[in-house]
Amino acid sequence: MEQYIGQALHSLSSQLHSFSAGRASLERRQFVPSSGALPSAPRDVAPVLVSSRFTRLGWRPPLETHGTILTYGVFYSQEGINRERSINVSEPESLQLTVSSLKPEAVYTFRVVAYNELGPGESSEPIRLTTQPERK
């Protein structure tokens, strides 16, 4: 009986290792964009205006679009909160977006991703900014 349990555990361990290796490989493939078909990263992301409860971001388009840019996604999170939010740009040619509902005197990280017909491209370098204090 002990030998049977030992063999079963060894078999299960081998299957689990094989599954984990395959899953890790799949996860790498899901998050590494194909360099020939998806856009490169948007450039020069910077705040155009920073207020207490909103900011307007601007950026330049990717060097390599590999087709038509359909939209941009702006991803942001508040420092100390493990949750990233996103907003899609409705007019991609404007190369700007206002992000509202921010908290005064809070630190946020922003990044921008371009999307073409095949999906999301590379993320821009993240930028950090602090919203202004609330006026009294």
Accessible surface in RSA format (square Angstrom, percent):
REM  Atomic radii and reference values for relative SASA: ProtOr
REM  Chains: A
REM  Algorithm: Lee & Richards
REM  Probe-radius: 1.40
REM  Slices: 20
REM RES _ NUM      All-atoms   Total-Side   Main-Chain    Non-polar    All polar
REM                ABS   REL    ABS   REL    ABS   REL    ABS   REL    ABS   REL
RES MET A   1   176.57  91.4 129.58  85.8  46.99 111.9 112.08  95.3  64.49  85.4
RES GLU A   2   154.04  88.4 143.49 108.6  10.55  25.1  57.69 111.6  96.35  78.7
RES GLN A   3   136.85  76.5 123.53  90.3  13.32  31.7  49.25 104.8  87.60  66.4
RES TYR A   4   149.57  69.8 146.93  83.6   2.64   6.9 102.02  76.7  47.55  58.6
RES ILE A   5    81.06  46.1  80.42  59.9   0.65   1.6  81.06  58.4   0.00   0.0
RES GLY A   6    36.81  45.4   0.00   N/A  36.81  45.4  30.75  84.4   6.06  13.6
RES GLN A   7   107.45  60.1  99.23  72.5   8.22  19.6  41.56  88.5  65.89  50.0
RES ALA A   8    45.95  42.2  34.03  52.5  11.92  27.1  41.96  59.1   3.98  10.6
RES LEU A   9   109.42  60.9 106.12  75.9   3.30   8.3 106.60  74.9   2.82   7.6
RES HIS A  10   132.08  72.2 126.94  88.2   5.14  13.1  85.95  88.6  46.12  53.7
RES SER A  11    52.64  44.5  47.59  63.5   5.05  11.6  30.20  64.3  22.44  31.4
RES LEU A  12   108.52  60.4 106.83  76.4   1.68   4.2 108.07  75.9   0.45   1.2
RES SER A  13    67.83  57.3  60.61  80.9   7.23  16.6  27.71  59.0  40.12  56.2
RES SER A  14    56.31  47.6  45.72  61.0  10.58  24.4  37.35  79.5  18.96  26.6
RES GLN A  15   112.84  63.1 105.95  77.4   6.89  16.4  42.09  89.6  70.75  53.7
RES LEU A  16   111.83  62.3 108.12  77.4   3.71   9.3 111.51  78.3   0.32   0.9
RES HIS A  17   134.26  73.4 129.24  89.8   5.03  12.9  87.70  90.4  46.56  54.2
RES SER A  18    74.64  63.1  62.98  84.0  11.66  26.9  29.11  62.0  45.53  63.8
RES PHE A  19   128.91  64.5 118.96  73.7   9.95  25.9 127.63  77.4   1.28   3.7
RES SER A  20    55.88  47.2  49.05  65.5   6.83  15.7  32.95  70.2  22.93  32.1
RES ALA A  21    54.70  50.3  41.10  63.4  13.61  30.9  49.88  70.2   4.82  12.8
RES GLY A  22    39.19  48.3   0.00   N/A  39.19  48.3  34.97  96.0   4.21   9.4
RES ARG A  23   135.84  57.0 129.99  66.3   5.85  13.9  26.86  36.7 108.97  66.0
RES ALA A  24    39.77  36.6  36.74  56.7   3.03   6.9  38.74  54.6   1.02   2.7
RES SER A  25    36.22  30.6  35.16  46.9   1.06   2.4  14.65  31.2  21.56  30.2
RES LEU A  26    85.28  47.5  85.28  61.0   0.00   0.0  85.28  59.9   0.00   0.0
RES GLU A  27    69.48  39.9  69.15  52.3   0.33   0.8  23.35  45.2  46.13  37.7
RES ARG A  28   148.70  62.4 143.16  73.0   5.54  13.2  73.01  99.8  75.69  45.9
RES ARG A  29   158.56  66.6 140.04  71.4  18.52  44.1  73.84 100.9  84.71  51.3
RES GLN A  30   118.85  66.5  81.39  59.5  37.45  89.2  34.72  73.9  84.13  63.8
RES PHE A  31   158.35  79.2 133.48  82.7  24.87  64.7 138.50  84.0  19.85  56.8
RES VAL A  32   104.19  68.6  90.77  82.2  13.42  32.3  91.64  79.6  12.55  34.0
RES PRO A  33    47.81  34.8  31.36  28.6  16.45  59.8  37.82  31.2   9.99  62.1
RES SER A  34    68.02  57.5  53.71  71.7  14.31  33.0  42.84  91.2  25.18  35.3
RES SER A  35    99.03  83.7  78.94 105.3  20.10  46.3  50.22 106.9  48.81  68.4
RES GLY A  36    56.56  69.8   0.00   N/A  56.56  69.8  35.22  96.6  21.35  47.8
RES ALA A  37    28.20  25.9  24.55  37.9   3.65   8.3  27.85  39.2   0.35   0.9
RES LEU A  38    27.37  15.2  22.93  16.4   4.44  11.2  22.93  16.1   4.44  12.0
RES PRO A  39     1.13   0.8   0.00   0.0   1.13   4.1   0.00   0.0   1.13   7.0
RES SER A  40    22.83  19.3  21.36  28.5   1.48   3.4  21.91  46.7   0.92   1.3
RES ALA A  41    25.99  23.9  21.91  33.8   4.07   9.3  21.91  30.9   4.07  10.8
RES PRO A  42     4.68   3.4   0.00   0.0   4.68  17.0   0.00   0.0   4.68  29.1
RES ARG A  43    63.73  26.8  59.48  30.3   4.25  10.1  36.27  49.6  27.46  16.6
RES ASP A  44    92.65  64.9  65.87  65.6  26.78  63.3  32.95  77.5  59.70  59.5
RES VAL A  45    15.50  10.2   1.89   1.7  13.61  32.8   1.89   1.6  13.61  36.9
RES ALA A  46    47.21  43.4  46.61  71.9   0.60   1.4  47.09  66.3   0.12   0.3
RES PRO A  47    60.07  43.8  39.40  35.9  20.67  75.1  39.40  32.5  20.67 128.5
RES VAL A  48    86.98  57.2  54.00  48.9  32.98  79.5  59.79  52.0  27.19  73.7
RES LEU A  49    94.82  52.8  90.29  64.6   4.53  11.4  94.76  66.6   0.06   0.2
RES VAL A  50    38.14  25.1  21.57  19.5  16.57  39.9  21.57  18.7  16.57  45.0
RES SER A  51    31.34  26.5  27.26  36.4   4.07   9.4   9.82  20.9  21.52  30.1
RES SER A  52    16.25  13.7  15.11  20.2   1.14   2.6   2.85   6.1  13.39  18.8
RES ARG A  53   118.26  49.7 117.65  60.0   0.61   1.5  47.67  65.1  70.59  42.8
RES PHE A  54    70.34  35.2  70.34  43.6   0.00   0.0  70.34  42.6   0.00   0.0
RES THR A  55     0.00   0.0   0.00   0.0   0.00   0.0   0.00   0.0   0.00   0.0
RES ARG A  56    83.08  34.9  83.08  42.4   0.00   0.0  13.32  18.2  69.76  42.3
RES LEU A  57     0.00   0.0   0.00   0.0   0.00   0.0   0.00   0.0   0.00   0.0
RES GLY A  58     9.16  11.3   0.00   N/A   9.16  11.3   8.82  24.2   0.34   0.8
RES TRP A  59    12.55   5.0   0.00   0.0  12.55  29.5   2.80   1.5   9.75  15.8
RES ARG A  60   117.52  49.3 117.52  59.9   0.00   0.0  46.31  63.3  71.20  43.2
RES PRO A  61    49.55  36.1  49.55  45.2   0.00   0.0  49.55  40.9   0.00   0.0
RES PRO A  62     6.46   4.7   0.00   0.0   6.46  23.5   0.00   0.0   6.46  40.1
RES LEU A  63   138.94  77.4 107.80  77.1  31.13  78.3 109.86  77.2  29.08  78.3
RES GLU A  64    94.69  54.4  89.30  67.6   5.39  12.8  28.97  56.0  65.72  53.7
RES THR A  65    46.34  33.0  43.08  43.7   3.25   7.8  22.09  29.7  24.25  36.7
RES HIS A  66    72.50  39.6  41.83  29.1  30.68  78.5  42.17  43.5  30.33  35.3
RES GLY A  67    46.43  57.3   0.00   N/A  46.43  57.3  29.76  81.7  16.67  37.3
RES THR A  68    84.21  59.9  78.18  79.3   6.03  14.4  50.07  67.3  34.14  51.6
RES ILE A  69    26.63  15.2  14.45  10.8  12.18  29.4  14.45  10.4  12.18  33.0
RES LEU A  70    95.44  53.2  78.33  56.0  17.10  43.0  81.06  56.9  14.38  38.7
RES THR A  71    26.84  19.1  26.84  27.2   0.00   0.0  26.31  35.3   0.53   0.8
RES TYR A  72     4.08   1.9   4.08   2.3   0.00   0.0   1.19   0.9   2.88   3.6
RES GLY A  73     0.08   0.1   0.00   N/A   0.08   0.1   0.08   0.2   0.00   0.0
RES VAL A  74     0.00   0.0   0.00   0.0   0.00   0.0   0.00   0.0   0.00   0.0
RES PHE A  75    36.54  18.3  36.12  22.4   0.42   1.1  36.12  21.9   0.42   1.2
RES TYR A  76    21.35  10.0  20.86  11.9   0.49   1.3   5.99   4.5  15.36  18.9
RES SER A  77    29.19  24.7  26.81  35.8   2.38   5.5   7.44  15.8  21.76  30.5
RES GLN A  78    40.42  22.6  35.46  25.9   4.96  11.8   5.93  12.6  34.48  26.2
RES GLU A  79    98.66  56.6  76.33  57.7  22.33  53.2  43.82  84.8  54.84  44.8
RES GLY A  80    82.59 101.9   0.00   N/A  82.59 101.9  42.30 116.1  40.29  90.2
RES ILE A  81    86.20  49.1  75.25  56.1  10.95  26.4  78.73  56.7   7.47  20.3
RES ASN A  82   162.82 112.3 127.14 122.9  35.67  85.9  41.16  99.1 121.65 117.6
RES ARG A  83   141.86  59.6 129.75  66.1  12.11  28.8  51.55  70.5  90.30  54.7
RES GLU A  84    90.63  52.0  58.36  44.2  32.27  76.8  24.22  46.8  66.41  54.2
RES ARG A  85   117.99  49.5 112.51  57.4   5.48  13.0  26.56  36.3  91.43  55.4
RES SER A  86    66.89  56.5  39.16  52.3  27.73  63.9   4.13   8.8  62.76  87.9
RES ILE A  87    56.68  32.3  51.64  38.5   5.04  12.1  56.68  40.8   0.00   0.0
RES ASN A  88   100.55  69.3  80.48  77.8  20.07  48.3  19.64  47.3  80.91  78.2
RES VAL A  89     6.94   4.6   3.25   2.9   3.69   8.9   3.30   2.9   3.64   9.9
RES SER A  90   107.28  90.7  72.06  96.2  35.22  81.1  53.98 114.9  53.30  74.7
RES GLU A  91   103.51  59.4 102.20  77.3   1.31   3.1  25.79  49.9  77.72  63.5
RES PRO A  92    23.27  17.0  21.66  19.7   1.60   5.8  21.97  18.1   1.29   8.0
RES GLU A  93   135.92  78.0 106.75  80.8  29.17  69.4  75.00 145.1  60.92  49.7
RES SER A  94    57.32  48.4  32.25  43.0  25.07  57.8  37.90  80.7  19.42  27.2
RES LEU A  95    45.36  25.3  44.45  31.8   0.91   2.3  44.45  31.2   0.91   2.5
RES GLN A  96    64.45  36.0  59.53  43.5   4.92  11.7   8.10  17.2  56.35  42.7
RES LEU A  97    25.92  14.4  23.89  17.1   2.03   5.1  25.92  18.2   0.00   0.0
RES THR A  98    50.74  36.1  35.65  36.1  15.09  36.0  32.79  44.0  17.96  27.1
RES VAL A  99     0.00   0.0   0.00   0.0   0.00   0.0   0.00   0.0   0.00   0.0
RES SER A 100    63.64  53.8  58.38  77.9   5.26  12.1  25.61  54.5  38.03  53.3
RES SER A 101   109.32  92.4  69.30  92.5  40.03  92.2  47.26 100.6  62.06  86.9
RES LEU A 102     2.96   1.6   1.42   1.0   1.54   3.9   1.43   1.0   1.53   4.1
RES LYS A 103   113.46  55.4 113.46  69.6   0.00   0.0  69.74  62.8  43.72  46.6
RES PRO A 104    36.21  26.4  22.92  20.9  13.29  48.3  22.92  18.9  13.29  82.6
RES GLU A 105   118.75  68.2  94.61  71.6  24.14  57.5  21.45  41.5  97.30  79.4
RES ALA A 106    11.49  10.6   5.36   8.3   6.12  13.9  11.49  16.2   0.00   0.0
RES VAL A 107    34.85  22.9  31.14  28.2   3.71   8.9  31.14  27.1   3.71  10.1
RES TYR A 108     8.72   4.1   8.72   5.0   0.00   0.0   5.34   4.0   3.39   4.2
RES THR A 109    43.66  31.1  42.33  42.9   1.33   3.2  26.06  35.0  17.60  26.6
RES PHE A 110     0.22   0.1   0.00   0.0   0.22   0.6   0.22   0.1   0.00   0.0
RES ARG A 111    62.37  26.2  62.37  31.8   0.00   0.0  20.12  27.5  42.25  25.6
RES VAL A 112     0.00   0.0   0.00   0.0   0.00   0.0   0.00   0.0   0.00   0.0
RES VAL A 113     7.36   4.8   7.36   6.7   0.00   0.0   7.36   6.4   0.00   0.0
RES ALA A 114     0.00   0.0   0.00   0.0   0.00   0.0   0.00   0.0   0.00   0.0
RES TYR A 115    52.05  24.3  52.05  29.6   0.00   0.0  33.81  25.4  18.24  22.5
RES ASN A 116     4.53   3.1   0.46   0.4   4.07   9.8   0.00   0.0   4.53   4.4
RES GLU A 117   105.66  60.7  74.07  56.0  31.59  75.2  53.02 102.5  52.64  43.0
RES LEU A 118   125.58  69.9  93.83  67.1  31.75  79.8  98.12  68.9  27.46  73.9
RES GLY A 119    15.66  19.3   0.00   N/A  15.66  19.3  15.44  42.4   0.22   0.5
RES PRO A 120    68.80  50.1  66.03  60.2   2.77  10.1  66.03  54.5   2.77  17.2
RES GLY A 121     9.41  11.6   0.00   N/A   9.41  11.6   0.00   0.0   9.41  21.1
RES GLU A 122    84.21  48.3  80.59  61.0   3.61   8.6  21.25  41.1  62.96  51.4
RES SER A 123    46.57  39.4  26.27  35.1  20.30  46.8  25.31  53.9  21.27  29.8
RES SER A 124     5.23   4.4   1.39   1.8   3.85   8.9   1.69   3.6   3.55   5.0
RES GLU A 125   145.14  83.3 138.68 104.9   6.46  15.4  63.40 122.6  81.73  66.7
RES PRO A 126    79.23  57.7  60.05  54.7  19.18  69.7  60.22  49.7  19.01 118.1
RES ILE A 127    34.77  19.8  30.23  22.5   4.54  10.9  34.77  25.0   0.00   0.0
RES ARG A 128   156.36  65.6 126.44  64.5  29.92  71.2  54.05  73.9 102.31  62.0
RES LEU A 129    16.38   9.1   8.04   5.8   8.34  21.0  16.38  11.5   0.00   0.0
RES THR A 130    72.43  51.5  59.20  60.0  13.24  31.6  39.97  53.7  32.46  49.1
RES THR A 131     3.13   2.2   0.00   0.0   3.13   7.5   0.00   0.0   3.13   4.7
RES GLN A 132    87.49  48.9  86.61  63.3   0.89   2.1  20.78  44.2  66.71  50.6
RES PRO A 133    75.47  55.0  70.22  64.0   5.25  19.1  70.22  58.0   5.25  32.7
RES GLU A 134    73.79  42.4  64.76  49.0   9.03  21.5  40.95  79.2  32.84  26.8
RES ARG A 135   225.92  94.9 199.88 101.9  26.03  62.0  77.80 106.3 148.11  89.8
RES LYS A 136   239.05 116.6 160.38  98.4  78.68 187.3 137.42 123.7 101.63 108.3
END  Absolute sums over single chains surface
CHAIN  1 A     9307.0       7698.0       1609.0       5274.9       4032.0
END  Absolute sums over all chains
TOTAL          9307.0       7698.0       1609.0       5274.9       4032.0
